[in-house]
Amino acid sequence: MSDLRFNKKFFKILGEASVADLEPTGNEQEDLGVDPNAEVGFDDVPDNPVAVARGQEVADTVGQLQQWISEVERFVNYLNGVEPGSVNYKLNNVDCDSILADVGRSETKKISRIAQDLSGFGESLKQYLLSAQQKQASASQV
């Protein structure tokens, strides 16, 4: 029965006390062996080597995907761009009696279809890139 009274009194005191009242003062800290001038370090756990390796793997994957996306977009512009260097531009601006005019008449649809398929592939790679970046961000938060 005395334990019950002690518990009630303890919780009553605890409920009335503020956080400042519960923190040890300078003399109490010295008695406890705590240096009052020491910085509090919560991030003193070393990095997990598995997590570091996984993060590096995700970063490498992100870099590879970004490179592929830029190459696909570059090739799409080379095939079907509006710049003077693109294949489609050259085929549409040739003399009507040249061999390239025949190529243009028969292959323009194929070039456009290939460029469209490559653009779709590039957009799919961008989705994978976003997924990899989200994994990278969540791994760095852990």
Buried (B, 14 or more C-beta within 10 A) or exposed (E): EEEEEEEEEEEEEEEEEEEEEEEEEEEEBEEEEEEEEEEEEEEEEEEEEEEEEBBEBBBEBBEEBBEBBEEBBEBBBBBBBEEEEBBBEEBEEBEEEEEBBEBBEEBBEEBEEBBEEBBEBBEEBBEBBEEBBEBBEEBEEE
